[in-house]
Amino acid sequence: MTTSVPAFHLAQLNVATLRHPLDDPRIAPFVEMLDPVNTTADGASGFVWRLTEEGEGDATGLRPAGEDVIVNLSVWENQEALWDFAYRSGHLEAMRRRREWFHRNVEAHLVLWWVPAGHLPTVGEALERLAELREHGPSPRAFTFASSYTSAEAAPQGFTSGHRSVGL
């Protein structure tokens, strides 16, 4: 018996505005959690890929959304895998303490969207999806855990890779 390969994966972007620079002692507990949390993600069931800065183990040095904003961009086989990592692993401790290290968000900071399996989204693509969610609210093209859509629901909207449409 063979197992089917999913046609689509779930991409996620979240952004967080730092209260202090990463080298500030008040952020040290967060920085200390990065390697263990990323190692957990890398080994999690359903994990596909995460953005890292070239030569680094994470993406905290990349600042495409502003000098004090860090980004986390990853791809998962499905929403359940991402949920399990986010809320049922060591990642949860970092989320519980996030107010120590990050400003409260006044607008959407997390966006989810479906990508064809094998597609690795760019930071630009991810920021466009976040902007779309912020401007228009949840849709099959840009949604959240609380307002999710299946890949089948997203299919009529079309999948895009940058500006190129990807056929189903």
Secondary structure as GFF3:
##gff-version 3
##sequence-region A 1 168
A	DSSP	beta_strand	8	17	.	.	.	ID=ss1
A	DSSP	three_ten_helix	25	27	.	.	.	ID=ss2
A	DSSP	alpha_helix	28	43	.	.	.	ID=ss3
A	DSSP	beta_strand	47	50	.	.	.	ID=ss4
A	DSSP	beta_strand	69	76	.	.	.	ID=ss5
A	DSSP	alpha_helix	79	87	.	.	.	ID=ss6
A	DSSP	alpha_helix	91	96	.	.	.	ID=ss7
A	DSSP	alpha_helix	98	101	.	.	.	ID=ss8
A	DSSP	beta_strand	110	116	.	.	.	ID=ss9
A	DSSP	alpha_helix	123	136	.	.	.	ID=ss10
A	DSSP	alpha_helix	151	154	.	.	.	ID=ss11
A	DSSP	three_ten_helix	155	157	.	.	.	ID=ss12
A	DSSP	beta_strand	159	161	.	.	.	ID=ss13
A	DSSP	beta_strand	164	166	.	.	.	ID=ss14
###
